[in-house]
């Protein structure tokens, strides 16, 4: 056997052995969906009306408001946590211009360790928009997934302890057909997420009746995610909402919302899953989807 042939066989055997090895599992950095917040940016003039409207609609409570520097560069923002049985918010009303990297992140996910979480996200294919930095109560990082999906990961110096949610909200993500598979693969690896459904549905659910749209649902330690893969030609307000809230009675919830200054943008319609869904805009411009459980 020639030296060239022997070398080729050795390389082939090594490659075969490498391919046979199982992929390294991502570190499990999720804490729980009751600690994960939707980030809401409002004007100073709207923060009172927004927080009051949201709490009166869904129940729960808001933390005391304080003015912090929550970015690694000089800035000031009034900030509040809003805890409800159907999901949590981080509300920001900046009193200075919003620094680069902030304002586009959709959610904040509590993680067990900021460095481990950042490493796991990068290994899964995420970009790091703002590297880990200190905030008044812990550490944060802003990452970006394929399709331009920005998220903040955070860690608290003193671990919080919250009761489980009555219902876990959907993190509603819109991505293009170009980025769809890549985003789903990245997030599955990072979050150890399981795909619970991958369907072609009528686009009426996102304002595109008669068009086929791919809807992928995932579940992980961070909660639920619903991914819509489309051509992006979406009528308002679809694509502007980041979270879908599950309630017992959509009609009763909408009555509470409108009584507290919210506007119904899309009246309740039945989805392909057999539940009812509506779109609402709260004071200050925060748009959310509201639905009941699938029948």
C-alpha positions as CSV (number, residue, x, y, z in Angstrom):
1,X,0.0,0.0,0.0
2,X,1.4,3.4,-1.0
3,X,2.0,6.1,1.7
4,X,-0.6,8.3,-0.1
5,X,-3.3,5.5,0.1
6,X,-2.5,4.8,3.8
7,X,-2.7,8.5,4.7
8,X,-6.1,8.7,2.9
9,X,-7.4,5.7,4.9
10,X,-6.3,7.2,8.2
11,X,-7.9,10.5,7.4
12,X,-11.2,8.8,6.4
13,X,-11.2,6.7,9.5
14,X,-10.6,9.7,11.7
15,X,-13.4,11.7,10.0
16,X,-15.8,8.7,10.4
17,X,-15.0,8.5,14.1
18,X,-15.5,12.2,14.6
19,X,-18.9,12.1,12.8
20,X,-20.0,9.2,15.0
21,X,-19.4,11.1,18.2
22,X,-22.6,12.7,19.7
23,X,-22.8,16.5,19.6
24,X,-22.0,18.2,22.9
25,X,-25.2,19.3,24.6
26,X,-25.5,22.9,25.4
27,X,-25.2,24.0,29.0
28,X,-28.7,24.2,30.6
29,X,-28.8,27.8,31.7
30,X,-32.5,28.4,31.9
31,X,-34.1,29.2,35.3
32,X,-37.8,29.2,34.6
33,X,-40.4,31.1,32.5
34,X,-41.7,33.0,35.6
35,X,-38.4,34.9,35.6
36,X,-38.4,35.8,31.9
37,X,-39.7,39.2,31.0
38,X,-40.9,41.0,27.9
39,X,-39.0,44.3,27.5
40,X,-41.4,47.2,27.0
41,X,-40.1,50.7,26.1
42,X,-42.5,53.6,26.6
43,X,-42.3,57.4,26.9
44,X,-42.1,58.9,30.4
45,X,-45.5,60.5,29.9
46,X,-47.0,57.0,29.3
47,X,-45.5,54.8,31.9
48,X,-48.2,55.3,34.6
49,X,-51.0,54.7,32.2
50,X,-49.4,51.7,30.6
51,X,-48.5,49.9,33.9
52,X,-51.9,50.6,35.4
53,X,-53.7,49.4,32.3
54,X,-51.6,46.2,32.1
55,X,-52.0,45.3,35.7
56,X,-55.7,46.0,35.8
57,X,-56.2,43.8,32.7
58,X,-54.2,40.8,33.8
59,X,-53.9,41.1,37.5
60,X,-50.7,41.0,39.5
61,X,-48.6,43.9,40.7
62,X,-45.8,46.3,39.7
63,X,-42.6,46.8,41.6
64,X,-41.8,50.3,43.0
65,X,-40.4,52.5,40.3
66,X,-36.9,53.8,40.4
67,X,-34.5,55.6,38.1
68,X,-31.4,53.5,37.2
69,X,-28.5,53.3,34.9
70,X,-29.3,49.9,33.3
71,X,-26.8,50.2,30.4
72,X,-23.0,49.9,30.5
73,X,-22.7,53.5,29.2
74,X,-24.2,56.6,30.8
75,X,-28.0,56.7,30.7
76,X,-31.0,57.1,33.0
77,X,-34.3,55.2,32.8
78,X,-37.3,54.9,35.0
79,X,-37.8,51.1,35.4
80,X,-40.3,48.7,36.8
81,X,-41.0,45.0,36.9
82,X,-44.6,44.0,36.3
83,X,-45.6,40.6,37.6
84,X,-48.8,39.1,36.4
85,X,-50.2,35.5,36.4
86,X,-49.7,35.3,32.6
87,X,-46.2,36.7,32.3
88,X,-43.7,39.3,33.5
89,X,-42.6,42.7,32.0
90,X,-39.5,44.9,32.3
91,X,-40.7,48.4,31.6
92,X,-38.3,51.2,30.7
93,X,-39.0,54.9,30.2
94,X,-35.6,56.4,29.3
95,X,-35.0,59.9,30.5
96,X,-31.9,60.2,28.3
97,X,-31.3,59.0,24.7
98,X,-31.3,55.2,24.5
99,X,-27.7,53.9,24.0
100,X,-26.7,51.7,21.2
101,X,-27.8,48.0,21.5
102,X,-30.8,48.8,23.6
103,X,-34.4,49.2,22.7
104,X,-34.5,46.4,20.1
105,X,-34.2,43.5,22.5
106,X,-37.5,41.7,22.9
107,X,-37.1,39.7,26.0
108,X,-34.9,39.3,29.1
109,X,-34.2,35.7,30.1
110,X,-32.8,34.9,33.6
111,X,-29.9,32.5,33.3
112,X,-27.9,30.5,35.9
113,X,-24.6,32.1,34.9
114,X,-24.0,35.0,32.5
115,X,-20.7,33.7,31.1
116,X,-22.0,30.2,30.6
117,X,-25.1,31.5,28.9
118,X,-23.1,33.8,26.6
119,X,-20.8,31.0,25.7
120,X,-23.7,28.6,25.0
121,X,-25.4,31.3,22.8
122,X,-22.2,31.9,20.8
123,X,-21.7,28.2,20.3
124,X,-25.2,27.9,19.0
125,X,-24.5,30.7,16.5
126,X,-25.6,33.9,18.2
127,X,-23.9,37.2,17.8
128,X,-23.1,39.3,20.9
129,X,-24.4,42.8,20.4
130,X,-23.4,44.1,23.9
131,X,-20.9,42.0,25.8
132,X,-21.6,41.1,29.5
133,X,-21.9,44.1,31.7
134,X,-22.8,44.9,35.3
135,X,-26.2,46.4,36.2
136,X,-27.5,47.5,39.7
137,X,-28.6,44.0,40.6
138,X,-26.5,41.6,38.5
139,X,-25.1,41.1,35.0
140,X,-26.5,41.3,31.5
141,X,-25.6,40.6,27.9
142,X,-27.5,41.3,24.6
143,X,-27.3,38.7,21.9
144,X,-28.7,38.4,18.4
145,X,-30.0,35.3,16.6
146,X,-30.3,34.6,12.9
147,X,-33.1,36.8,11.5
148,X,-32.2,39.8,13.7
149,X,-33.9,38.5,16.8
150,X,-32.4,40.3,19.8
151,X,-32.6,39.1,23.4
152,X,-31.2,40.1,26.7
153,X,-29.9,37.5,29.1
154,X,-29.5,38.5,32.7
155,X,-28.3,37.1,36.0
156,X,-29.1,38.4,39.5
157,X,-26.5,38.7,42.3
158,X,-29.3,37.6,44.7
159,X,-31.4,34.9,43.1
160,X,-35.1,35.8,42.9
161,X,-37.9,33.5,43.9
162,X,-41.2,33.8,42.1
163,X,-44.2,31.5,42.1
164,X,-44.9,29.6,38.8
165,X,-47.1,31.4,36.3
166,X,-50.8,30.5,35.9
167,X,-50.2,30.3,32.2
168,X,-46.9,30.6,30.3
169,X,-46.9,33.2,27.5
170,X,-45.7,32.7,23.9
171,X,-42.6,34.5,22.8
172,X,-43.9,35.4,19.3
173,X,-41.0,35.6,16.8
174,X,-41.3,36.6,13.1
175,X,-38.4,35.5,10.8
176,X,-37.9,35.3,7.1
177,X,-37.9,32.1,5.0
178,X,-34.1,32.7,4.5
179,X,-33.5,32.7,8.3
180,X,-36.2,30.5,9.6
181,X,-34.4,27.1,9.8
182,X,-31.2,28.8,11.0
183,X,-33.0,30.6,13.9
184,X,-34.9,27.6,15.0
185,X,-31.8,25.4,15.0
186,X,-29.8,28.0,16.9
187,X,-32.4,28.5,19.6
188,X,-33.1,24.8,19.9
189,X,-29.4,24.2,20.7
190,X,-29.1,27.1,23.1
191,X,-32.3,26.6,25.0
192,X,-32.4,22.8,24.8
193,X,-35.8,23.4,23.2
194,X,-38.2,20.8,21.8
195,X,-40.2,21.4,18.7
196,X,-43.8,20.7,19.8
197,X,-45.4,21.5,16.4
198,X,-44.2,22.5,12.9
199,X,-47.2,23.3,10.7
200,X,-48.2,25.0,7.5
201,X,-51.2,27.1,8.5
202,X,-53.5,29.6,6.8
203,X,-51.9,33.1,7.2
204,X,-55.1,34.5,8.6
205,X,-53.4,34.1,12.0
206,X,-51.0,36.9,11.1
207,X,-53.2,38.9,8.8
208,X,-52.5,37.0,5.6
209,X,-55.7,35.0,4.9
210,X,-55.4,32.6,2.0
211,X,-51.6,32.4,2.2
212,X,-49.7,29.5,3.6
213,X,-47.4,30.3,6.5
214,X,-45.1,28.1,8.5
215,X,-45.7,28.1,12.3
216,X,-43.2,26.4,14.6
217,X,-43.9,26.0,18.3
218,X,-41.1,25.2,20.8
219,X,-40.9,24.6,24.5
220,X,-37.9,24.9,26.8
221,X,-36.9,25.9,30.3
222,X,-37.4,29.5,29.2
223,X,-41.0,28.8,28.4
224,X,-42.9,28.7,25.0
225,X,-42.0,30.2,21.7
226,X,-44.1,30.5,18.5
227,X,-42.1,31.2,15.4
228,X,-43.8,32.5,12.2
229,X,-41.8,32.0,9.0
230,X,-43.2,34.2,6.3
231,X,-42.4,36.6,3.4
232,X,-42.6,39.5,5.9
233,X,-45.5,41.2,4.0
234,X,-47.5,41.6,7.2
235,X,-50.3,44.1,7.8
236,X,-50.2,46.1,11.1
237,X,-50.1,45.1,13.9
238,X,-48.7,41.7,13.1
239,X,-45.0,41.4,13.7
240,X,-45.1,44.3,16.1
241,X,-46.2,42.1,19.1
242,X,-43.5,40.1,21.0
243,X,-45.7,38.2,23.4
244,X,-48.9,36.3,23.4
245,X,-50.8,35.9,26.7
246,X,-53.1,33.0,27.5
247,X,-56.2,33.9,29.5
248,X,-59.3,32.0,30.6
249,X,-61.7,34.3,28.8
250,X,-60.6,36.4,25.9
251,X,-63.8,38.5,25.8
252,X,-63.7,39.3,29.5
253,X,-60.0,40.2,29.2
254,X,-60.7,42.6,26.3
255,X,-63.4,44.3,28.3
256,X,-60.9,44.9,31.1
257,X,-58.3,46.1,28.7
258,X,-60.5,48.6,26.9
259,X,-61.9,49.8,30.2
260,X,-58.3,50.6,31.1
261,X,-57.4,52.6,28.0
262,X,-56.3,49.8,25.7
263,X,-57.5,49.4,22.0
264,X,-58.5,46.2,20.3
265,X,-56.6,46.2,17.0
266,X,-57.9,42.8,15.8
267,X,-61.1,41.4,17.1
268,X,-61.1,37.8,18.3
269,X,-60.8,35.2,15.6
270,X,-60.6,31.4,15.8
271,X,-57.1,30.0,15.0
272,X,-56.2,26.7,13.4
273,X,-55.5,25.4,16.9
274,X,-59.1,25.8,17.9
275,X,-58.6,28.7,20.3
276,X,-59.5,32.4,20.0
277,X,-56.9,35.1,19.4
278,X,-57.1,38.9,19.5
279,X,-54.6,41.8,19.2
280,X,-54.5,44.7,21.6
281,X,-52.5,47.9,22.0
282,X,-52.0,49.2,25.5
283,X,-51.4,52.9,26.4
284,X,-47.9,53.8,25.3
285,X,-48.0,51.6,22.2
286,X,-47.3,48.2,23.5
287,X,-48.9,45.6,21.3
288,X,-49.7,42.1,22.5
289,X,-51.6,39.0,21.4
290,X,-54.2,37.6,23.7
291,X,-55.6,34.0,23.4
292,X,-57.4,31.3,25.3
293,X,-56.4,27.7,25.6
294,X,-56.8,25.5,22.5
295,X,-60.0,23.5,22.6
